[in-house]
Amino acid sequence: MADPHNASAGILHSRILHSRPWQIAMIGLGTATTQLDTAVNIAFPAITRGFDLAIGDIQWVVICYVLAYASLLLALGRIGDTIGHAVVFRAGLVCSAVAFLLVGYAPSYGAMLAFRCMQGIGAALVLSCGAALVTGLYGEERRSRALGIYTMMMALGLMLGPLLGGVLVAAWDWPAVFWFRIPIAIAALLLLRGVPAPAPRAARDPFDIAGGIALALGLVTMLLAFNRIRELSAIWLGLLSAMAFAGFVFRQSRAARPIIDFAVFRLPGFAVLNLVSVLANLAAFSVWLLVPYYLTRVTGYSLGESGAILASGAAGAALAAPIGGRLIGQRMSAERLALAGAAGIGAGLILLSAWTEQTPTALRVAGLVVQGIGLGLFQLAYTDIVTAALPLGDRGVAGSLALLTRTLGTVAAASIVLMVFEILHLQHGFFDAFHQTFQLAALLAFASAGLLALSSRRIGHP
C-alpha cells in the first residue's frame, strides 16, 4: 500500500515545480515596475516644459528617487529577512502603484519630487527582496540559474524603458511614463501566489531601528556629496556622512542582530569585490549619460530609433545573464565570470570611444551590445558571489548589497563622468571629449578586471 504521507509530499512538490515559472514571472513583472523607470529619462524635456523648469532643475527628478531607494535598501533587506520577503515585496508594489498615480497628477514640481521620494521607497521595498524571492524558489544547487533569470528580467525592464518612453510621451505626455506601470504593479500583486511565507514569529529578531536611521543618513549624505562634488558643500556632506557611518558601525557592533555583519568583509577578496562593483558600474553607466547626447548630434535618427539603439546595451545584458547562470558551477567559477564581465565592459566602451559621425549603425549597436553583455555577466556573477558569502538567512541583505554597490557606481558616474566630459568638452569639443571620456571609462573597467585578477584566493571563501 502506498504511503499517504509520501503521496501528499509528492503532490505538493509537483505543485511547487508547476507553479515556479509563474511565480518567477510575477516577481519579474513586479521588479519591472522599478526598472522601467528608464522611460522617465525620455520624458525629461516634456517635464521641463510642463513645470516651466530650468534644465538643471530636472536632475532632482532622479536625485529624489535614487536617494530614497538607495538609502533604504540594506535596512529593508534585513526587514525582509525578518518578517518575510513576500510581505515586503507586496508592500512595495502597493506603495509603487500609489506613487505612480500621484506623480502623474502632481500639481506642482515640489509635489512631484515628494511623490518621487515615495516612488523610491516603493522601489526599495521591491528591489530589496526580489532576488531573495527568486532564489527561494530554487535549491542552493540552482541558485546561479535563478539569479541569471532575475538579472535577465531586470535588464529587460531597462531595455523596454527607452523604447516605450518615447511612444508614451508622444501619445499622452509625460505622466504616461508613470501611469502605464500602475496596471503592471497591480497585476503582479494580484497574481503573485504561493511564495515563501514569513518566518515564524518566535524566530524573528528585533530590527535595529537606530542602526537603520544612521545607515540611511550616511548613504543620503554620501550620495548628495557625490552630486555636489564640485561645490564646497560636498566637504560638509562628506563629513556628515562619515559621522553617520561611524555611528552605524558602532551600533552594529552592539546590535543583537546587525543589519549587516561586517565580518563578511574580512573574507578574502570580498571588500575588493564590492569596490570593483562600484567601479565597474561607474564605468558602464557612462553609456546612459553620454550616448543620448551623441545620438542627438547624429542626423537621421528618430526618437524611437535613438531609444532602440540605446536599449541594445540592456538587450546584451538580458541575453548574457541566463547563459552566465548556466555557466557558473559547470564550466567556470563566478569569480572568473565576474572578471570576464568587467573586461567585457571595457571592451565595449573601447568600441564606443571609436564612434564618429560616419560610424554605421550596426557598429554602434555592436559596441553597446558588447558592453551590455559584459555588464550582464558581471552583475550576475557579483550577485552570486555575494549571495553565497552571506548566510542563508540574510538573502534580503545580500540582494540589497548587490544593488547598493550598483547604485553607488551609477550615482558616482552621474557626477564624475559628466564632470570629466564637461572639462574635456570645453578644451577639445564634443566628439573628442566623447572619445576621451569613453577611453577613460574603459580604462576604469579594465582596472576593475585587474583588481579581480590580482585576488590570489577565491573571493568570498575562507
Secondary structure, 3 states (H helix, E strand, C coil): CCCHHHHHHHHHHHHHHHHHHHHHHHHHHHHHHHHHHHHHHHCHHHHHHHCCCCHHHHHHHHHHHHHHHHHHHHHHHHHHHHHCHHHHHHHHHHHHHHHHHHHHCCCCHHHHHHHHHHHHHHHHHHHHHHHHHHHHCCCHHHHHHHHHHHHHHHHHHHHHHHHHHHHHHHHHCCCHHHHCCHHHHHHHHHHCCCCCCCCCHHHCCCCCHHHHHHHHHHHHHHHHHHHCCCCCHHHHHHHHHHHHHHHHHHHHCCCCCCCCCHHHHHCCCHHHHHHHHHHHHHHHCHHHHHHHHHHHHCCCCCHHHHHHHHHHHHHHHHHHHHHHHHHECCCECHHHHHHHHHHHHHHHHHHHHCCCCCCCHHHHHHHHHHHHHHHHHHHHHHHHHHHHHCCHHHHHHHHHHHHHHHHHHHHHHHHHHHHHHHHHHHHHCHHHHHHHHHHHHHHHHHHHHHHHHCCCCCCCCC
